[in-house]
Amino acid sequence: MYLMCIRYPEDPYDRIWESDLGKRQNFLVGVAAGTERINTTRNIAIETREYPPVKVMQTAVVGTKGLLSYRLNLEDFPGNARAYAYLAEIEDLSQNETRKFKLEQPFIADYSNAVVNIAENANGSYTLYEPSYMNVSLEFVLSFSFKRTPDSTRGPLLNAMEISKYQEIASKTLKQDCKFLISVCIRENRYSGACIEETQQLHMLYQMNKLLTILLFSSKFCKCIFLLV
């Protein structure tokens, strides 16, 4: 049982993953009846875009009665955000079993009508599927739920989620700012190897003279939660 936070080196981007077992006021309350925890020791294929840690993806919660719901407070909100749901089918379903569900709350027109079938969307079990919700408006109190579709035999499953608040930054980035960021990343590479790809991207943008905006997500504005057993 991992009660501590998970971060680098398990997470190449050094995000701080916080367990839902860390109980505190207004943190992941409003849990639906029938919510159960599951886990696996099998490896999870996470090589897609966001690379959540394997330890995170090896645990999940399942809504055995057809509903998963939580409520939590988001620090420094309301605001616009980027949100990810990290999903992997970590139960062995028989041929006549299916797991299909929809985002019921909050209702987002472009997303709530989409049916999630994790194993189908990820092209197999024990493989990451990461639907994203880009530039969504969220309030200070976030209530969210996933609901099983009528033709599904299994309830919704959630391994983890990530919410990052968009922060407004200066519209102009000077060359010396770019040089400073590159030097910081180079020093970081020497000690931890945590941002090699970011350094290469900064070099390319600087050489092309097209560095206009850099989005920086600090741990203060990024909340990563994994559902732990």
ABEGO torsion letter per residue (X at the ends): XBABBBBOAABAAGBBBBBAABBBBGBGBGBBBGBBBBBBABBBBABBAAGBBAAAAABBBBBAAGBBBBBBBBBGOBEBBBBBBBBBBABBBBAABBBBBBBAOBBBAAAAABBBBAAAAAGEBGBBBBBBBBGBBBBABBBBBBBBBAABABBBBBABBBBBBBBBBBABBBAAAAAAAAAAAAAAAAAAGAAAAAAAAAAAAAAAGABABBBBBBAAABBBBBBBX
